[in-house]
Amino acid sequence: MRLGLLARIILIVAVALFAIQLLALFFYFGAGEGRRTLGEGSPSLSRQVASLVLLVDKVPADLRPALLEAFSENGRTATIVPALPDDFTRTNGLIRIERSIRAALALRGAEGRQVWARLEGRSESGRGDTLSVYVELADGGYLWLDVEDRVTVRLLGVPIGFFAGLFGVIVALAALVAVAREMRPITRLAREVDRVGEGIDPVAIPERGAPELRKLIRAVNAMQKRIAALVRNRTLTLGAISHDLRTYLTRLRLRVEMMPESRHRAGAIADVEAMQALVADTLDFAQDSFVPTEPVRADLATALRRYAAEQNDARIVLDVPDGPVHVAMGDKALGRVVANLVGNALRYGERAFAGIKTGGARVVLVIEDEGPGIPAEERERVFEPFHRLEASRNRDSGGTGLGLTIVRRLVERHGGSIELGTSRRGGLAVRVMLPRTEPPA
């Protein structure tokens, strides 16, 4: 049984909390042995004890009680005892504190003294620990010190609490990494969903992650298939209607041309021609929706020269390299792109300026005109099917509202992109970026 996303996150948090609590219990129950072997007192404790021992050794016996009384204050007690207590055992000594006191004595010339220290418990004030320290005197006997100090467990000179906090941070980071890993399928799903709509075909998203995510991904994949089916059915219907309309328009055109010459006859012929252009663009739009992409190659410079020669229009100004410029698009599709873009420039501007920029892995086709241009807020909407502007770029100028839609679909299907801008000549500038290919060997 696979755990859900919520259950996984709860499990990760629970394991992290359990690990931290386990560490706390370890330090709590293991504090006794850990403090005995690794516990250290304050840095001044060993110096004060060593100095007091040397001072007791040097003063006369009758002055020792006064000296010890002066030391016995602020939670400290100093007494000289002839021997160690009967219940004193060597196994429960504070090893590091004993070692530091011996080192302090050795620095002061009192080497070889016996030192024992043990932990009696928490002090009455609760601000530290109560220690019993026994140090051998030069003339026999022991100096017993009952002092209040804080015993801390250190590893590599660092308090053990630091390592406990570090372990807690590591556990928290591990929990965050685990949660991020569980959230990775959501991030991947968001990235894949962004790709939906870039083309007609559905984007298959692999089903991974928690059961909820798998169910969501399965629903998204099914939704893509339904949307693709609806778009295909709509486009097929549109293409079928347009195909039938073309037959009736051809008959109508023949009948109109058989009418006597008149102003009404010329207007009717113009209307029929406009309807035929609209039907032709609609059929191309429908066909382009289902034509599979093939790894093809065509010469962009040759396509521009060929279109200019076919039109034989002095308003077409070319700025293309002398040699070939191969792009990843077939001749027919590339010819349609060039015809639509240059035709639009001629239709809405005085002249059409076509140029090619090469460099890197992309080839840029630039088409500019001297017309009114397209407002920035409308530049994305003009790629929608049958969308026309309210200004001069409308059906009265001969457009059908499908030219740029077809161009964008063809360009993106072949791995390119298209963007609209403002020409330095005041009109519209169209930039088409296409993948560059190597010429055939």
N, C-alpha and C positions, 0 to 999 in steps of 0.2 A: 504494500500500500504506500503510495507516494504522498508525502506530506504537502499540505497546501502552503502558499506563500506566507500567510499569517502564522501558521504553525511553525514554519522554519525560522522565521524571525524571532518568535517567542522562544524557541528552543535555543537559538544562538545566545540570546540575552540571558536565559536561565543558566546555560553552561558557563557563561562568563561570570555571572554572579556566584555560582557555585565554586568556581575556581578561586575567586577572591576570598570567599568565606573559608574555603579550605586552607588557603594560605594564612588567614588570620588565626584559625584554630591551631595550625602548625606552630606559629610563633607563640601563641598563648600557652599551649601545653608543653612546648619544647623550650620555653623561656628559661626554666631552671637550669637544665644542663647547658644550654647555650650561653647563659650569662656566667656560669661557672668557668667555662673554657674560653669564652670569647669576650666576657664582660670587662670593661675598662672604666676606671674612675676618672674624675676630673684631672686635668694636667697638673694642677697645683697640689693634689693629694700626696703624691709620692715625695715631692720636695718638702712639704710641711712635715710629714712623718719623719723623713730622714734628718731634717734639721732639729726636730724635737729630740730624737734619739741621741744625737751627738751632744746636744745641750745637756740632757740628763746625765750622759756619761761624764761630762766635764765639771758639773757643779758638785759641791760637797753634799754629802748625804743629808745634812740637816736642812739644806735649802731646797731639796727636791720636792717636798710636799707643797711649798709655796709656788714653785714653778708649775707643778702639775695642776694646782688650783687655778693659776692664772690661765692655763690652757683650757680648763674645763668650763666652757661657756658656749652659748649659741649652738646647743645640741651636741657638744663634744664632751667626752669624759676621758681622762687620762689617769691611769693607776699603774703602780708597779706591783707585779705578782711574782711569787717565787717560782711557779711552774705553770704549765698549761693546764687548763681545766680537764677533768677526767672525761667529760663527754666530748672533748674536742677530737675530731678525726681529720686526718690529712686528706681524705678523699673529697671533702666538700669545700676545698679552698678555692679562692678566686685567683686563678693561675696568672693572668696578665697583671693584675694589681700587685700580686706578690713579686712578680718579676720586675715591675717598674720601681717598686720600693727598694729592692736589692740593687738595681742599677743606680738609683739615686744615692744609696749608701756607699756604693763603690766609688762614685765620683767624689765623695767626701772623705775617702780613705778608710772607710769601715767595711771592708770586704769580708765575706764569709759569714755574715750574720744570718741567723735563721729568721725567716719571716713567714707568718701565716695570716691569711685574711679570709674571712667567711662572711656570707650575706645572712643577716639576721631577719630581714623582712623590710616592709615599708616603714618609713619613719612616722612618728606621731603627727607631724605637720602635713604629711602627705605630699611633700615637695620633693622627696628623694627616697633613698634607701638607708637603712642602718647597717653599718659594717663593724665587725669586730676585727681589729688588727693586733697581732702579737709580734713584737720585734725583740730579738735577743739583745740584752745589754752587755756592755764590756765586762762588768764585774759579776755577771750571773744574774739570773732572774729575767723577767720579761716586762717590757713596757706594753701595757694593754690600752688600746685606744678604742673607744666606742664613739664613732663619728657618723655624721650624716652626710651622705654624698649620693650622687646620681650615678648608678652603674648602667652603662649602655653597651650593647653588643655591637661590635664593629667587625666588618670584613674589609680587608685591605685598607684599613684606616677610615672607612666610611661607615656611619651608623647603619644598623640593619634596617631601620625604618625607611632609609632611602631605597634600599633594594626592594622592600615591600611595596613602596609607592611605584618604583620602576616596573615591578611585576604587574601591578594593577594597570599601569599605562599600556604595557604590552598586551595584556588581556583585552583591554578596551580596543586597542588598535586591531587585534586579531578579530574581535567581534565586528568592528566596522568593515574590515576586509571581507569577512564572511557575509555580512549583510549586502555589501556592494556586489559580491559575487552572485547573490540571489537576485539582486536587482538588475544584473547585466542583461538578462533576456528582455526586460522592459525597455532598456536603452536600445537594444538591438531592434526590438519591435518598432520603437519610435522612428529609428533610422530607416527601417524598411518601409514603414508606412509613408514616410516622406517621398519615397520613390514611386508610390502608387499614383497614377495619373500622369506620369511622364510619357507613357505610351498607351497603346490600345490593349496590348496583351497584359494579363495579370502578372504580378510579381509574386512568385511562390516564396512564402516566408516559412523557414523551417520551424517545426513545432518543438520547442525546447523549454525547459524550466518547470516551474510548479504546475500542478494540474489546472489552476485558474488561468495561468498564462497560456498553456496549451489550448485550453478551450477558447480563449480570446483570439489567439492566432488562427485557430481553425475557423472561427467566425469571420475574421478579416479576410482570410483566403476565399471562403465561400462568398463573401460580399463582393470581392473583386470579380469572381467569375460571373456573378449575377449582373453586375454593372457592365462587364464586357459584353455579356450576351445581349443586354438591353441596347447598348450602343451599336453593336453589330446589326441587330434587328432593325433599329431605327435607320441606320445608314443604308442597309439593304433596301428597305422600303423607299427611302429617298432616292436611291439609285434606280430602282425599278420604275418609280413614277417619272423620274427625269428621262429615263430611256423611252418610255411610252410617249411622253410629251414631245420628245424630239421628232418622233415619227409624225405626229399631228402638226407640229410646227413646220415641218418640211412640206407637207401638203398645203398648209395655209400659205406658206411662202410662194408656192407655185401658183395658187389661185390669185393671190394679190398681184403677182407680176403679170398675170393675164388681164388685169384691169387696165382701162385706158389711162394714159398719162395724166396725172393731176396732182395737186398738192396733197390731197388725202392719200393717194397711192404711195407717194414718197414717205409720208409719215407712217403709214401702215408697215411699209417695208422696214423702216428704221426700228419700229417697235418689235417686229418679228425677229430682226437681227439681234436686238438686245435680249429678247427672251431666249434665242438660241445660244447666245453667249452664257447666259445664266445657267441654262440646262447643261451646257458643256462643262462649265466649272463644277456644277453639282455632281456630274458623273465622274469627273476627275477626283473630286473630293471623296466620293464613295469608293472608287477603285483604290485610291492611295491608302485607305484604311485597312485594306486586306492584302496588299502586295507585300510579300515577305522581303526582308532585307537581305541583300546578297553582297558578298565582298567584291565590289566592283571598283573600277578606276576610270577616271575621265580627265581630259585636259581642260581646265577652266579657261585658259587663255584662248584656246581654239573655240570653245563654246561662245565666248563673247564676240570673237571676230565673226563667227558664222552667223550669229543673230544679227549683228550690225550689217553684214552683207545682205542678208535676206530682207531686212527692213529697208535698206538703202536710204536711210534718213540721216541728213547732215546734222541733225540735232543730237545724235548719239556721239559722244566724245569718249574715246577709249584711251586708257593709260595702262597698258599691259606689257609684260616682258616679251622679248622676242622669242624666247624659248618656251617649251611646254611647262605648265604648272599642273601637276597631277594631284587630284584630290580623290578621297574615298567616296565617290558617288557615280552612279551610272550616267551615261550620256543623256538618256531620256529625262531622268529626274533633274540633272543639272541644267539641261536645256529649258525645262519648265521653270526652274528657279530663276534663271537669267531672264526669260521672257516675261515672267510676272513682275519682277522687280524693275527691269528697264522699261517695260510697258507702263507701269504705274508712274515712273518718273516722267515719261513723255506725256502721259495723260494729264498729270497735275502740275507739271512745271514746263518751262520753256524748253529746257534741254535736259539730257540725261548724261551724267558723268560717271563712267564705270572704270574702276581701277582695281588692281590686285596688289596686296602687300604680302610679302613672304618673309619668313624668319621663324626658325624653330620647327616644331611639329605641327603648326597650324598655318593655314592659308586664309587670308582675310579678303573677302570680296566687298568692296565699298561702292555703293550706288548712291549718288547725290543728285538732287534736282534744285530748281530755283523757284519752286512753288510755295504755297503758304505754310507748308510743314504740318506737323501734328502736335497738338498740345501735350505736355508731359503727362498729364493725368489720363490721356486717352491712348497712350502708346501701348499699353498692355491690352486694352480692350479691343484694339483693331485686329488682334489675332483671333478673336472669337468669330465663329462662322456667321456670315450675313450681317456683321456689325458694320455700320457706316457712320461717318461723322455728319454732324448737322451743317457743317460749313461747306466749303467748296469740294471737299473730297467725298462725294456722295454718288448716288446712282445716276444723277444727271450728267456726271462726267464720264459715264460709261462703265463704272465698276459694278461688280456683283457681290462684293463682300466676302468672297472666298479666296481671293488671290493670296493674301498674306497668310491666311490659315493653311492653305496648301503648302506654301513655301516653308512655313515653320515646321509643319509635320514632316516634310521631306528632309529638311536639314537636321532636325533632331533624330529622325530615324537613322540617319547615317552618322551619328555621333558628333554633330555640330551644334551650333547655337546661332541665334540671330538677335540683334538688338537695334533699336531705333534711337536716333539722336537728332541733333540740329546740324545741318550742313553749314560749312563756312561760307557758302553762297546764299544762305538765308532760308533754304528750304529744308527738306527732309534728308537725313543721311541714314542709310541702311547698311549695317555691318554684319556680314555673314561669315562666321568662323567655321572652317571645315578641316577635318584631319588631312594632313599631307601624306601622300604615298610616294614610294620610290617608283621611278619609271620602269617599265618592263625591260628585262635584260635582252 
